Structure formats: structure tokens, C-alpha cells
Amino acid sequence: MSPQLALVDCNNFYVSCERIFRPDLATVPVVVLSNNDGCVVSRSNEAKALGVKMGQPWFECKALAEEHGILALSSNYALYADMSNRVMSILRDFAPRHEVYSIDECFLDLTGLPNVRALSYAMRARVAAWTGMPVCVGIGPTKTLAKLANHVAKKHPRSQGVFNYSALSVAQKDQLLQRIPVEEVWGVGRKLTRRLAEHGVHTVQDLRAAHVPTLRAEFGVVVEKIQRELQEIPCIDLQEIQADRQQIIASRSFGNAVTELPVLQDALSTFVANACTKLRAQNSQAAVIQVFLQTNRFRKELPQYMPSLAVPLPTPTNDSLQVNRWANHLCERMFKPGYQYKKAGVVLSEISPVTHQQGDLLEACVPGHGKLMLALDTLNLRFGRGTVKVSTQGAYSGWQMRQERKSPNYTTCWEDVPVV
């Protein structure tokens, strides 16, 4: 039996989340901005038509925005995560196997299910009715072709949001792939597109029909896997269980430049709390901590300083208090006055399960705060992240991210719940 994989993708996800609670924005060109309101990370179809580019700095768009009434909103990550969870929970009911690929994409295994086209329209209808989120569905025998089919479903109104590549004849498949540029293939970026063009590969059909040994010799096994997927040979499995992270990074660009050590340490305490929460969520511990500081590399007129220090922890741990002490110590060692710091972060690595505890003959065993960490996580899960914090966290607000255009937390804060 030939595999039938569906990729369900939310349309213009961040913008759609905002429009669900603001029906008055249904026809208004809207963009959502990245951290500190820097760059465009989501665009409505109206904003795309006006020429707003993905990743374009917002200051470059201001004249266009004033001319055409483009509304810019700050990223509202709590809202987007909650809406994503709601959509994914609905999709799980439609297939025995699924993989949440990103915040707005989910692969479903529809192999053996009857009438996958009707099922796909039912998915779209239920997600729209229960959440208001518009989605498109692409169906194919491999993940790469399902993603390509989703691209077709979005671009062609006749598909009505669902496109089944598997239902095409051989001639129709050739004709379709010949019309799609190779950069639309999952995993083919700008640099690879240019390299493929040098070898006469310009369309998806060119890539599918390319000489296999030459392709492998020039581009390696990754591109060969993409080609085989285009040839309907599955090479990328559905990942039903998320693998534990082998490295956890918590970092952020500051809303304003930071020049004082206590403010930097306050920011790092927040990053440590976030990183250790993720560590405990997967029942893991880290053996190495790295802390880095960065000045603004785009401000060439300012002195630049970008230090980084990593140390092994005495024993692997996921204790926020222990990790925070090391983060503050490393920050103090690296800090130099006279610099304007724009970003900082914490990296936890050499991660292992908490059941694997290797002692040290030369170091005394430091007792952890397991029950305290469990209580902290339970309270923050129930009442919201940051409800209970380490004492060194939250004393300063100068480094916090700029979100001057942020919408209310419609679904994650009682005060912001819409009232009808």
C-alpha cells in the first residue's frame, strides 16, 4: 500500500492568530514583527501583495506602511503557542500517527484511510469552526511531496485549500513539477538553489530527473534523499516522539542597550530559569554551562566585545539555583565596563537523563533542590510562567524585549479574555 502523508499548514499563522480576535482586520494589510519589533516575520496576503518581504527590517517598511495603511503588531508568543496547541489537538483526532513539525505545521499519516480528500476538507472545516484558523492540506506519498502539495494548495484557489499529489497521473505530475521552481522544495535554500542552477537544475522536475551519481557526488546524501523523496521513495520518517534535546539555548536581544553588571545578571537569571525548565521537562540534566555576551555588531561606531565562557559543572544538574550561581559567576568574570551589551545567553550542553548520575571522586556531592524545583514548575504551570522566580530574577526591566505593538493575551490571561 502506497503511503499517504498529509501536511497541514496554518496560513500566515501569526497574522491569522491576531485576526481571529480582531475581525476588523480581515481585509487590512497586517504584519507581525520579530523580537524588539525588528523585522517582519509574518505577513497577510494583502501585505505580501504590497511588496513587504519576509525578514525585512520594519524601518524599511514605514513609508510603505503609511502610504497603504499597513498595521504592524509585536509578536505575542503566548497567544501563538496556545493557538498552535489547540489546532494540533484537533488534528490528532484525524489520523493514528502524526508529527508536530513546527508551531504551524503538522504531518499526518493517512495511509489506508478512505477518501483522504474528503477527510482533508473535514479537517479544514473543523479547525476553522473550532479555532477560526485557516489551514491548507497537501497530500503526497512522501513528506517532501506532501510539503510541495501544500505549497500548491496555498497558491491555487481552485484547490480550495486541499491538493492531493497522489491523485495525479504521471503526465500531470511531470507537468506540475516542471512549473515549480526548485527553491520551493523543502530543504533547498538560496545557496543550494544557486549551486543547482550551475548544473542545469532549475525546476522540481529537473531535480527529480537529475543523474543520481552526479547529484550524490556534487551535493552529498542530503540532496540525494530529497531527490528520492521527489521520486516517491520515502527517506524521511514520521517522527512521532520528539527526541530529547542535546543542547538547550536560552538567549534574547535586549530592548535597550545594557551597561551595568546587575542588569546583565538579571537577564541571565531569566534565561537560566527558562533553560532549566526545559531541561526538567524532559527529565534531563546538563554537565556544562556556557554564557555569552554580545554588543551590537551593527553599530560599527561603538566598541565591540563578544566574550563567551564555558565551564563543566561539578555534577550534572537541572537545578535552577545551582546553574544560576554559575551563570552569575561567569558573567561577572566576563563583564567589562564601557560597553553597550545588546544580547546575552545561556547554553546548557552535555545533556543526559537524570537516571544517569556519574559521581566525582574529588568533589563532594552537592545536594540538589528536587522538591523545590518540582514545586516551582508546578506553580508556574498552573499560574503562568514567571509566577515563582529566583530572587535574582526580575529586579530590572531595562533589558526586557520591546513590544510596543503587542495585542492582549486573549487566551492565556484572565484579564485579557474577550467579553461578548
C-alpha positions, 0 to 999 in steps of 0.5 A: 500500500502506497503511503499517504502523508498529509501536511497541514499548514496554518496560513500566515499563522501569526497574522491569522492568530491576531485576526481571529480576535480582531475581525476588523482586520480581515481585509487590512494589510497586517504584519507581525514583527520579530523580537524588539519589533525588528523585522517582519516575520509574518505577513497577510496576503494583502501585505505580501501583495504590497511588496513587504518581504519576509525578514525585512527590517520594519524601518524599511517598511514605514513609508510603505506602511503609511502610504497603504495603511499597513498595521504592524503588531509585536509578536505575542508568543503566548497567544501563538503557542496556545493557538498552535496547541489547540489546532494540533489537538484537533488534528490528532483526532484525524489520523493514528500517527502524526508529527508536530513539525513546527508551531504551524505545521503538522504531518499526518499519516493517512495511509489506508484511510478512505477518501483522504480528500474528503477527510482533508476538507473535514479537517479544514472545516473543523479547525476553522469552526473550532479555532477560526484558523485557516489551514491548507492540506497537501497530500503526497506519498512522501513528506517532501511531496506532501510539503510541495502539495501544500505549497500548491494548495496555498497558491491555487484557489481552485484547490480550495485549500486541499491538493492531493499529489497522489491523485495525479497521473504521471503526465500531470505530475511531470507537468506540475513539477516542471512549473515549480521552481526548485527553491520551493522544495523543502530543504533547498535554500538560496545557496543550494538553489544557486549551486543547482542552477550551475548544473542545469537544475532549475525546476522540481522536475529537473531535480527529480530527473537529475543523474543520481551519481552526479547529484550524490557526488556534487551535493552529498546524501542530503540532496540525494534523499530529497531527490528520492523523496521527489521520486516517491521513495520515502527517506524521511520518517514520521517522527512521532516522539520528539527526541530529547534535546542535546543542547538547550539555548536560552538567549534574547536581544535586549530592548535597550542597550545594557551597561551595568553588571546587575542588569546583565545578571538579571537577564541571565537569571531569566534565561537560566530559569527558562533553560532549566525548565526545559531541561526538567521537562524532559527529565534531563540534566546538563554537565556544562554551562556556557554564557555569552555576551554580545554588543551590537555588531551593527553599530560599527561606531561603538566598541565591540566585545563578544566574550563567551565562557564555558565551564563543566559543572561539578555534577550534572544538574537541572537545578535552577539555583545551582546553574544560576550561581554559575551563570552569575559567576561567569558573567561577572568574570566576563563583564567589562565596563564601557560597553553597550551589551545588546544580547546575552545567553545561556547554553546548557550542553552535555545533556543526559537523563537524570537516571544517569548520575556519574559521581566525582571522586574529588568533589563532594556531592552537592545536594540538589533542590528536587522538591523545590524545583518540582514545586516551582514548575508546578506553580508556574504551570498552573499560574503562568510562567514567571509566577515563582522566580529566583530572587535574582530574577526580575529586579530590572526591566531595562533589558526586557524585549520591546513590544510596543505593538503587542495585542492582549493575551486573549487566551492565556490571561484572565484579564485579557479574555474577550467579553461578548 
